[in-house]
């Protein structure tokens, strides 16, 4: 990680302080609303990402294809175990 990227990272204590400030000011979004937005974004973009990975698999190695398939399974909330 470059120094400029490290400078942009927020410390846990800073994040906690910002969350407390937002809560105190009544600007913190409701958890249900936040999870709804996350769910809708996942529903929109996961299929697109998986399609792009599938289209790129023709030029990739076998291990990358296996990883892409595992990512697709995980994206649908399932777990996967495999051994070499």
N, C-alpha and C positions, 0 to 999 in steps of 0.2 A: 504494500500500500504506500502510495506516495505521501509525502508530508502534507501537501495541500488537502488530500483526502482525509488524513488523520485529524487535521485541524477542524474539519467539518463534523466529525463524530460528536455526538452528544453523550455526556457522561450520565450514568444511571441516576446520580443525585440531581443533575439538572433536569432530566426527564421527569423525575418524581416531583420536583418543585414546580415545573410547568403544569403538570397534571393537577396538582393541588391548587394552583392559581386559577386554572380553568374551572375547576369544581367550585371554588369560592365565588367566582364571578358568574356562575350558572351557565357557562358556555360549553361545558363538557357534554358531548352527545350521549344520548341514551345508548346503553349497550345493545339493546335489541335493534335499534336503528343502525348502529355501526355494523353489527353482524349481518344485517340485511343487505347493506351496501357491499360488504365483502363477498357475500354469497352471489349477488348479482354480477359483480365484476368477474368472479371465478367462472360463473356460468357462461359469461360472454367470451372470455379469453382462453380458457383451458382448451376448448375444442380447436381454436385457431392455432395455439401453440403446438398441440399434438399433431395437427395436420401438417404444419411446417416441419416438424421433426420427422414425420413419416415420409414426406417428400424428399427430405435430405438424406434419408437412410440409404438410398441406393449407392451413394458414394462413400459411406462410412464403414468402419470395421465392424466385425461381429459384436465385439464388446460394447461398442457405442449403440448398436441396434438393441442389444439386450437392455442396456441402461435406459434407452428411450422408451422401451416397452414397460419397464419397471416404473418409470416416471408417469406413464399414462395410467397405470394401475393405481399408483399412489394418489394421483390427481383426482381420482374418483372416490377417495376416502378408504381404499382398501390397503391391506398390508401385503407384502410379498417377501418370501424367503427363497433364495436359490443358492446353490453351491456350485463350485467349479469342479 
